[in-house]
Amino acid sequence: MANRFRAIAAATLLSLTAMVPTGSASAADMAAMPVKAKPIPDLPFFLLIDNRFTYAYQWGAVDPGVTNKTTKQVFAFTHFDVWTYGTNFFNIGLEKAGKSSPANPCADPLRPITGCEGATEIYGLIRSTIGFNEVFNTKAFSMGPLRNVSFVIGADGSTENRFFSASKRDVVTGLQFAFDLPYKGFFNVNPLFYYEFANRSTFTQCGYAGAPGQIPGVSCNIDGNRQFNPTWAVELNYYMDLGFLPPSMDYFAISGRAGFYGPKGSENGQIIGTATKMEINAEPIRLTFDASKAIWGPKYTHNVDVWVAYRLWRNKFGLDENASLPCTTFAPGSCREDSLYSGVTVKF
């Protein structure tokens, strides 16, 4: 909440500045004048607002059941704000895959495998926190490197135009433990309750695999719609400037994230099917170069960032990469992702 304290300090400074005599009037003149005190300006509702746009290019991405290697272009808008009692984070993105992960109707067993343009996926994520220190006006939830404990609530959603037509909806809630790191850094640990209440996919529909003896509602879904069991999740993220570098190289930072999502029942939802596995969706490290600071100076810190990152995804979407039909028979290796990607992020 350092930005909060800076805002309060700025407001105090403004109120004090309003009381300083101006013009040719002397102190005695000011004392003799009837002075009407100016009201102290109210703090804005948002103490910090940060909006950014990102373009990135990813090598070696995968899409379950379709391909084990594809490129993706990523376009994303990110919003982050700080207010009196907490924070809000929102991200919406569009991923455009290469032709090896085609859009409809390609990849339908009755149609050509190739010849379609790359698939498009739209996804969104929101996380909001309410800080216990702020709500209770205390420092009881700060101890050593622990800066605060917060209540977290959020949701995710996505949809795509591949043949499998995955469409996901989930909600999360839990706690956030926020720790300070050196050089203005932070490390957040979020133990969460996770509930994926809606997710459809073509491969769970009756008749898709052509297997005899399928029983609608028992061994297959009539429409491909699934509802999973509630489970646990842990989300981690960190950021730290590389402040130990000499001033001539003081333009770099590292960051990363990881999400661990517990098994959520059968991959077919509420019917018989291969059991899901713990999903790991992570970007262990991202190296960021502060291009705007390097070119225009400290006033423009992180206005333009150029970065490169490593991404790993195990048991993508919870599908067992060693046993699930889409991950083995349809497209072996398509539920395990190891990829490099790079991008540019601009603040506006």
Backbone torsions as a table, in degrees:
resi	resn	phi	psi	omega
1	MET	NA	24.8	-179.7
2	ALA	-59.5	-35.0	179.4
3	ASN	-64.2	-32.1	177.8
4	ARG	-63.8	-45.8	-178.3
5	PHE	-66.7	-34.6	176.2
6	ARG	-64.7	-38.5	179.1
7	ALA	-65.0	-42.1	178.6
8	ILE	-63.6	-42.4	179.1
9	ALA	-62.4	-40.4	179.7
10	ALA	-64.4	-42.0	179.2
11	ALA	-64.2	-40.0	177.8
12	THR	-63.4	-42.5	179.4
13	LEU	-61.3	-41.8	178.7
14	LEU	-62.2	-41.3	-178.7
15	SER	-67.1	-36.2	178.1
16	LEU	-71.2	-38.9	179.5
17	THR	-61.8	-35.1	-179.6
18	ALA	-64.3	-19.2	-177.8
19	MET	-94.6	-6.0	-178.8
20	VAL	-77.0	132.1	178.8
21	PRO	-61.4	145.1	177.6
22	THR	-129.3	167.4	178.1
23	GLY	74.0	-152.4	-175.1
24	SER	-96.7	1.3	-178.1
25	ALA	-69.4	136.4	178.6
26	SER	-85.9	173.7	178.1
27	ALA	-61.7	-37.7	179.4
28	ALA	-65.7	-41.8	177.7
29	ASP	-60.1	-42.3	-179.2
30	MET	-63.9	-37.1	-179.8
31	ALA	-66.4	-31.9	-177.3
32	ALA	-81.4	-20.2	-177.0
33	MET	-81.0	142.6	170.1
34	PRO	-73.1	115.0	-175.9
35	VAL	-104.7	128.4	175.4
36	LYS	-97.1	113.7	-177.0
37	ALA	-66.0	137.3	176.6
38	LYS	-79.5	140.6	179.0
39	PRO	-66.9	146.5	176.0
40	ILE	-68.9	126.9	-177.3
41	PRO	-63.6	142.8	177.4
42	ASP	-71.5	147.3	173.6
43	LEU	-71.1	145.8	175.9
44	PRO	-66.3	156.2	179.7
45	PHE	-61.0	-44.5	177.5
46	PHE	-97.2	124.3	178.9
47	LEU	-82.9	-20.6	177.1
48	LEU	-154.4	135.1	173.7
49	ILE	-130.7	127.7	-177.5
50	ASP	-133.4	115.8	179.2
51	ASN	-117.4	135.9	-177.8
52	ARG	-141.6	150.7	174.7
53	PHE	-120.0	137.2	-177.7
54	THR	-126.0	136.8	165.9
55	TYR	-118.2	131.0	-179.3
56	ALA	-139.7	157.9	177.5
57	TYR	-127.4	128.2	-175.4
58	GLN	-116.8	133.4	175.2
59	TRP	-104.5	143.8	171.8
60	GLY	73.4	27.5	174.8
61	ALA	-75.0	163.5	177.9
62	VAL	-132.2	155.7	173.4
63	ASP	-132.6	116.5	-175.2
64	PRO	-52.1	133.1	175.7
65	GLY	82.3	-5.3	-175.5
66	VAL	-122.2	-53.7	-175.6
67	THR	-152.2	154.6	174.5
68	ASN	-106.4	3.2	174.4
69	LYS	-151.7	125.8	173.8
70	THR	-155.8	155.3	172.1
71	THR	-93.0	155.5	177.5
72	LYS	-141.5	137.4	169.0
73	GLN	-99.0	135.8	-175.1
74	VAL	-121.3	128.2	174.3
75	PHE	-121.1	124.0	-173.6
76	ALA	-141.5	143.4	171.7
77	PHE	-113.7	131.2	-178.8
78	THR	-125.5	133.9	176.1
79	HIS	-123.6	135.1	174.7
80	PHE	-137.0	135.0	176.2
81	ASP	-140.5	155.0	175.2
82	VAL	-119.5	130.6	174.0
83	TRP	-126.9	-175.2	-170.3
84	THR	-55.7	-37.8	-173.0
85	TYR	-111.5	1.8	-179.2
86	GLY	172.8	-153.9	-175.9
87	THR	-137.7	159.9	173.4
88	ASN	-135.0	135.1	176.8
89	PHE	-128.2	131.6	-179.2
90	PHE	-138.1	134.7	178.4
91	ASN	-138.4	131.4	173.3
92	ILE	-130.5	133.9	-174.9
93	GLY	-139.9	161.1	175.4
94	LEU	-127.4	128.9	177.8
95	GLU	-114.3	126.2	177.9
96	LYS	-111.7	112.2	-177.3
97	ALA	-83.4	162.5	172.5
98	GLY	-74.4	174.7	-175.1
99	LYS	-67.4	-15.7	177.6
100	SER	-73.0	-11.8	170.3
101	SER	-121.7	80.5	-166.9
102	PRO	-78.7	158.8	173.8
103	ALA	-80.9	172.4	174.1
104	ASN	-55.8	147.2	1.1
105	PRO	-92.6	3.0	-179.3
106	CYS	-60.8	152.1	-178.1
107	ALA	83.2	-8.7	167.1
108	ASP	-66.7	130.4	-178.4
109	PRO	-56.0	-22.0	-179.1
110	LEU	-93.2	1.4	-176.5
111	ARG	-129.2	171.2	-179.5
112	PRO	-60.3	149.1	177.2
113	ILE	-76.7	-32.8	-178.5
114	THR	-119.6	170.6	177.6
115	GLY	111.9	-9.0	178.3
116	CYS	-101.5	157.2	174.8
117	GLU	-70.0	165.0	179.6
118	GLY	-64.4	149.6	-177.9
119	ALA	-71.1	156.9	177.4
120	THR	-120.2	131.7	176.4
121	GLU	-122.0	136.8	174.8
122	ILE	-117.3	130.5	-178.2
123	TYR	-138.2	155.9	178.3
124	GLY	-144.3	152.0	-178.5
125	LEU	-145.7	139.4	175.1
126	ILE	-138.0	138.1	174.6
127	ARG	-137.8	131.3	177.0
128	SER	-126.8	143.3	179.2
129	THR	-124.4	149.8	171.8
130	ILE	-124.1	114.5	-175.2
131	GLY	-78.1	131.8	179.1
132	PHE	-67.2	-37.0	177.4
133	ASN	-61.0	-39.5	-178.4
134	GLU	-73.0	-43.2	-177.8
135	VAL	-64.2	-42.1	-176.0
136	PHE	-97.4	4.7	177.8
137	ASN	50.2	57.3	-174.8
138	THR	-146.8	170.9	172.5
139	LYS	-115.4	15.6	-175.5
140	ALA	-64.1	-22.1	-178.6
141	PHE	-98.6	18.7	174.3
142	SER	-119.2	129.2	-179.2
143	MET	-157.9	118.7	-178.2
144	GLY	60.4	-130.3	178.9
145	PRO	-74.2	-13.6	178.0
146	LEU	-71.8	117.9	-176.3
147	ARG	-92.6	-33.9	-177.2
148	ASN	-169.0	159.1	170.3
149	VAL	-121.7	134.1	-174.8
150	SER	-133.7	155.7	169.4
151	PHE	-84.5	136.1	-177.9
152	VAL	-120.9	139.6	172.2
153	ILE	-142.6	145.9	-178.8
154	GLY	-168.9	-177.6	-179.1
155	ALA	-157.2	158.0	176.2
156	ASP	-133.6	154.0	174.9
157	GLY	-158.9	149.6	178.1
158	SER	-155.9	160.3	174.1
159	THR	-154.0	152.3	-178.0
160	GLU	-148.8	163.2	-176.7
161	ASN	-109.0	24.9	170.5
162	ARG	-72.2	168.8	179.4
163	PHE	-59.4	-37.2	-179.5
164	PHE	-70.6	-20.2	171.5
165	SER	50.6	45.3	178.8
166	ALA	-61.8	141.6	178.8
167	SER	-147.3	110.5	-169.3
168	LYS	-112.0	143.1	172.9
169	ARG	-140.8	130.5	176.4
170	ASP	-149.6	162.2	174.8
171	VAL	-129.1	151.7	177.7
172	VAL	-136.2	152.0	173.2
173	THR	-156.9	151.4	-178.4
174	GLY	167.2	-144.4	-177.4
175	LEU	-122.3	156.3	171.3
176	GLN	-124.6	128.5	173.7
177	PHE	-107.0	113.3	-174.9
178	ALA	-102.6	122.5	-179.3
179	PHE	-114.3	148.0	174.7
180	ASP	-88.0	142.9	172.5
181	LEU	-117.6	161.3	177.4
182	PRO	-59.8	161.5	174.8
183	TYR	57.8	47.7	175.5
184	LYS	64.6	26.9	-177.5
185	GLY	-94.6	172.5	177.5
186	PHE	-147.2	159.6	175.4
187	PHE	-142.6	117.8	-177.5
188	ASN	-110.9	135.2	177.6
189	VAL	-121.3	121.3	-176.4
190	ASN	-120.6	97.2	169.1
191	PRO	-77.5	128.9	-168.5
192	LEU	-134.7	156.0	163.9
193	PHE	-91.4	130.7	-175.1
194	TYR	-124.8	130.9	-179.6
195	TYR	-138.1	111.7	177.1
196	GLU	-95.8	97.0	-169.7
197	PHE	-92.2	-10.7	179.4
198	ALA	-152.2	127.5	177.4
199	ASN	-162.7	116.4	179.8
200	ARG	-107.8	152.3	176.6
201	SER	-158.3	138.0	-176.0
202	THR	-59.8	-36.6	-172.2
203	PHE	-67.4	-12.0	177.4
204	THR	-92.3	-5.2	-177.2
205	GLN	-73.7	146.7	179.1
206	CYS	-61.2	134.4	177.1
207	GLY	88.4	-12.5	-176.4
208	TYR	-64.0	-49.5	-176.4
209	ALA	-79.8	-7.2	179.2
210	GLY	70.7	17.6	-177.7
211	ALA	-78.7	134.6	179.2
212	PRO	-72.5	155.5	173.7
213	GLY	77.8	15.3	177.7
214	GLN	-68.8	139.4	179.5
215	ILE	-117.2	111.8	-179.3
216	PRO	-55.2	132.5	180.0
217	GLY	82.9	-7.9	179.7
218	VAL	-117.4	-54.6	179.8
219	SER	-113.9	0.1	176.8
220	CYS	-158.0	159.5	177.7
221	ASN	-95.9	137.8	180.0
222	ILE	-65.0	-43.1	-176.1
223	ASP	-114.6	3.3	179.0
224	GLY	83.7	-1.0	-179.7
225	ASN	-79.7	135.4	-176.7
226	ARG	-128.6	151.2	172.4
227	GLN	-132.1	126.0	-174.5
228	PHE	-100.0	166.4	176.7
229	ASN	-74.6	145.6	172.4
230	PRO	-59.9	149.1	-179.2
231	THR	-150.6	-173.0	179.9
232	TRP	-100.4	162.4	174.8
233	ALA	-151.8	153.6	171.9
234	VAL	-134.2	122.7	177.9
235	GLU	-114.6	132.9	-178.9
236	LEU	-124.4	146.1	169.8
237	ASN	-154.3	150.9	-178.8
238	TYR	-146.5	161.0	176.0
239	TYR	-154.0	141.7	175.9
240	MET	-157.9	128.7	170.1
241	ASP	-68.2	146.3	176.5
242	LEU	-87.1	67.4	-174.2
243	GLY	-69.0	-11.0	179.2
244	PHE	-80.4	-8.3	179.3
245	LEU	-73.7	154.4	177.5
246	PRO	-63.8	156.9	-177.2
247	PRO	-52.3	-33.0	-179.0
248	SER	-69.1	-13.6	179.5
249	MET	-123.0	18.2	-175.4
250	ASP	-80.5	56.4	-178.0
251	TYR	-130.1	8.9	-171.8
252	PHE	-116.1	149.5	175.8
253	ALA	-145.2	157.5	173.5
254	ILE	-121.7	150.2	177.7
255	SER	-153.4	171.1	178.8
256	GLY	-176.0	171.5	179.6
257	ARG	-154.5	162.1	174.6
258	ALA	-156.9	139.9	175.4
259	GLY	-125.8	127.5	177.4
260	PHE	-115.4	122.2	-175.4
261	TYR	-124.2	124.0	-173.3
262	GLY	-68.6	165.8	175.4
263	PRO	-56.7	143.8	-173.9
264	LYS	-126.6	25.6	177.8
265	GLY	99.8	-155.8	179.4
266	SER	-67.8	144.8	177.0
267	GLU	-66.4	-15.8	176.3
268	ASN	-93.0	11.5	179.7
269	GLY	85.4	-122.8	-174.7
270	GLN	-89.6	14.3	180.0
271	ILE	-123.5	176.2	-176.3
272	ILE	-64.0	139.5	178.0
273	GLY	175.7	175.5	177.7
274	THR	-60.8	136.6	-179.0
275	ALA	-68.5	142.0	175.0
276	THR	-75.0	161.1	-179.9
277	LYS	-121.0	166.5	175.6
278	MET	-60.4	128.2	179.6
279	GLU	-95.7	136.0	175.3
280	ILE	-121.2	115.6	179.2
281	ASN	-121.0	108.1	-168.8
282	ALA	-142.7	152.1	166.8
283	GLU	-126.1	85.3	-172.0
284	PRO	-58.0	-34.9	-178.6
285	ILE	-149.9	138.3	172.3
286	ARG	-130.7	126.9	177.0
287	LEU	-101.6	121.4	-175.4
288	THR	-113.3	133.7	174.5
289	PHE	-107.4	120.8	-179.4
290	ASP	-79.9	85.6	-174.1
291	ALA	-66.7	-38.5	-177.9
292	SER	-67.3	-37.3	176.4
293	LYS	-66.4	-41.5	-179.4
294	ALA	-64.6	-35.1	-175.6
295	ILE	-90.1	-45.1	-171.7
296	TRP	-110.2	-8.6	176.5
297	GLY	106.8	172.2	-174.7
298	PRO	-58.4	-25.5	179.7
299	LYS	-59.6	-24.5	-175.3
300	TYR	-110.9	28.2	-178.5
301	THR	-54.5	127.2	177.1
302	HIS	59.6	24.3	170.8
303	ASN	-74.0	-33.7	174.7
304	VAL	-134.0	116.6	179.0
305	ASP	-115.0	138.2	172.8
306	VAL	-115.3	130.6	-172.2
307	TRP	-142.2	160.5	173.9
308	VAL	-136.3	143.1	-173.0
309	ALA	-145.6	159.9	172.7
310	TYR	-112.4	135.4	-178.8
311	ARG	-125.0	138.1	173.3
312	LEU	-132.0	145.8	-178.8
313	TRP	-144.4	116.7	179.7
314	ARG	-110.4	140.8	-178.3
315	ASN	50.1	56.9	-173.8
316	LYS	-53.5	130.3	-177.1
317	PHE	62.5	16.8	-179.6
318	GLY	87.7	-2.4	179.7
319	LEU	-72.2	133.7	179.6
320	ASP	-68.6	110.1	-174.0
321	GLU	-64.5	-16.1	-178.8
322	ASN	-104.8	-4.7	-174.9
323	ALA	-137.9	-26.5	-176.1
324	SER	-68.3	140.3	-178.7
325	LEU	-56.5	-47.7	179.3
326	PRO	-62.1	-28.5	-176.4
327	CYS	-86.0	-17.0	-174.1
328	THR	-119.5	-63.9	-176.1
329	THR	-73.1	-49.4	-176.0
330	PHE	-68.8	-47.6	-177.7
331	ALA	-153.6	87.8	-177.8
332	PRO	-54.9	133.3	179.2
333	GLY	84.1	4.0	-172.9
334	SER	-84.9	4.6	178.0
335	CYS	-115.4	15.6	179.6
336	ARG	-133.4	115.8	-174.1
337	GLU	-116.0	129.5	169.8
338	ASP	-132.0	112.5	-173.0
339	SER	-145.3	156.4	175.1
340	LEU	-108.0	138.0	173.6
341	TYR	-148.4	157.1	-173.3
342	SER	-141.6	155.3	-178.4
343	GLY	-165.4	-179.9	177.2
344	VAL	-127.1	133.5	178.7
345	THR	-120.7	129.4	-176.4
346	VAL	-119.9	130.3	176.0
347	LYS	-88.9	140.0	178.2
348	PHE	-145.0	NA	NA
